[in-house]
Amino acid sequence: MQKTRFDELVEFPCHFTFKVMGLAVPELPDTIVAVAQQHAPGDYSPTVKPSSKGNYHSVSIKVQVTSQQHIEALYRALADIEEVRYVL
């Protein structure tokens, strides 16, 4: 994990947007929401943008986070989804 000092740059708790890029499978947004729910229960409305060729989807989701460790845990959990290629 990169040594970003979120605790110096961000005032917690706050909303943090995760951008998840993965294979264009219909269940990807629901899987991402399910992972977010495990770490930060809430009501989520992800936005999905297909790639130009339609092979990949970019899913953005805004999550209420409470600490740098919370952000890092979400990054790891989202990256562990089989269809996911990148988490920004």
N, C-alpha and C positions, 0 to 999 in steps of 0.2 A: 504494500500500500504506500502511496506517496505521502510524504511528510507535510501534508497541508495542515496549517494551524487554524482550523475552523473556529476554535474557541477564542482566538484573537480577532477574527474577521466577522464573526456572526454572533448575534445575541440570541441565545436559546431561551425558551423554545421558539421555533419559527417554522415556516413552510419552506421546504426544500424540493426543488424539481429534479427528478431523476429522468434521464433520457435513456431508454433501453432500446437497442437495435438488435433485431433477431429475425429468424426465418418467418416468412409470411404465412403463418398457420393461423387458422381462425381462433384457436384457443389462447394465443399469446397474450392478448390484453387481459383476459380473465385470469391467467396464471400469474401475471405480474401483480394484479390487484390482490390475488389470494396471498402472495408473499408479503405485500405491503400490509395487508390486514393482520398477518401474524406478528409483525413488528410494531405496527402502529394502527390499531383498529380505528376505522373511520369510514366515511362515505366518499368513494373515489370515482372520478369521471376522467379516465385517461383519454388522451387524444392520440389518434393513430394516423400516421402518414406513410403511404406506401412509397417504395423506391421507384425510380423511373421505369425499371423493367418489371416491377411487381414481385421480385423474388424476396424482398425484405420489407419489414415494417419498422418504423421508428415510433415507439410508444413513449409519450411523456406523461408523467404522473407526479402530482404535487403531494408531498407527505409531510405531516407535522413531525418534526424531529426535536429531540430534547438535549442532544449532546453530540460531540464529535464521534464518540463510540457508537452512538445510534446510527449515524450516517454511514460509518464504516461497516457496521453489521448489515445494513440494508444493501450496500454495494455488493458485499460478498454473497448475500442470499439471492439477489437478483442475478448476479453473474453465474450462480450455480444452476439456473434454469437451463435445461438442455438446449432449447432453441435459441437462446440468447448468445449473441456474438460480442457485443460491447455494452458497457454501462458507463454513461457520462454523468 
